[in-house]
Amino acid sequence: MAKDQSKLVAILSYITLIGWIIALILNMQKKTELGSFHIRQALLLMIAGIILTWIPIIGWILAIVVFIFWIMGLVYAIQGQMKEVPLIGSYAQKWFKGL
């Protein structure tokens, strides 16, 4: 897979659940380290965001933090960097290493 397509997969993984699914399908055709890295990270950010929005007040505040991490991850993907978001990025790489 060309570097540009690998970067596209990384970026798409952060753009809604549909974008994440498209990124996963594209990455399954020919896996790249950059694409897989961001697919794992975006998945954990989505899960954390969904769970936290169901918890009143404290969860909503933490969801804002997750949103900031989401922006950071998207920026790293646009730059083509494999940089973990703070606090949860390493967990995403461990828990979803099969992706």
C-alpha positions in Angstrom: 0.0 0.0 0.0 1.3 3.4 -0.9 2.3 5.8 1.9 -0.6 8.1 0.9 -3.1 5.3 1.2 -1.7 4.3 4.5 -2.2 7.9 5.7 -5.7 7.9 4.3 -6.6 4.8 6.3 -5.1 6.5 9.4 -7.2 9.6 8.9 -10.4 7.8 8.0 -10.2 5.8 11.2 -11.0 8.9 13.2 -13.9 10.1 11.0 -17.1 8.6 12.5 -17.8 4.9 12.9 -18.5 4.6 9.1 -15.0 6.0 8.4 -13.5 3.6 10.9 -15.2 0.7 9.2 -14.0 1.8 5.8 -10.5 2.3 7.2 -10.6 -1.2 8.7 -11.7 -2.8 5.4 -9.0 -0.9 3.4 -6.4 -1.9 6.0 -7.4 -5.6 5.9 -6.7 -5.6 2.1 -3.1 -4.7 2.8 -2.1 -4.0 6.4 0.2 -1.2 7.2 1.7 -0.3 10.5 0.5 3.3 10.4 -3.1 2.3 9.5 -3.3 -0.4 12.1 -1.9 1.9 14.8 -4.6 4.5 14.2 -7.4 2.1 13.8 -6.7 0.6 17.2 -6.4 4.1 18.8 -9.5 5.5 17.2 -11.5 2.4 18.3 -10.6 2.9 22.0 -11.4 6.6 21.7 -14.8 5.9 20.2 -15.6 3.3 22.9 -14.5 5.6 25.7 -16.5 8.5 24.3 -19.7 6.4 24.0 -19.4 5.0 27.5 -18.5 8.4 29.1 -21.5 10.2 27.6 -23.8 7.9 29.6 -22.3 8.9 32.9 -23.7 12.3 34.1 -21.5 15.2 34.8 -18.1 13.5 35.5 -18.5 11.4 32.4 -19.4 14.4 30.3 -16.3 16.2 31.5 -14.1 13.2 30.8 -15.8 12.9 27.4 -14.5 16.4 26.6 -11.0 15.1 27.4 -11.5 12.1 25.1 -12.6 14.5 22.4 -9.3 16.5 22.8 -7.4 13.2 22.6 -9.5 12.4 19.4 -8.3 15.7 17.9 -4.7 14.9 18.9 -5.0 11.4 17.2 -6.4 12.9 14.1 -3.6 15.5 13.9 -1.0 12.7 14.4 -2.7 10.7 11.6 -2.7 13.7 9.2 1.0 14.2 10.0 1.7 10.5 9.4 3.0 10.0 12.9 2.5 6.9 15.1 2.2 8.8 18.3 0.0 7.5 21.1 -2.6 9.9 22.7 -2.0 10.5 26.4 -3.2 8.0 29.0 -5.1 5.6 26.9 -3.0 5.2 23.7 -0.9 2.4 25.0 -3.9 0.5 26.1 -5.4 0.7 22.6 -2.2 -0.8 21.2 -2.3 -3.7 23.7 -6.0 -4.5 23.8 -6.6 -4.3 20.0 -3.3 -5.7 18.7 -5.2 -8.1 16.5 -6.6 -5.3 14.3 
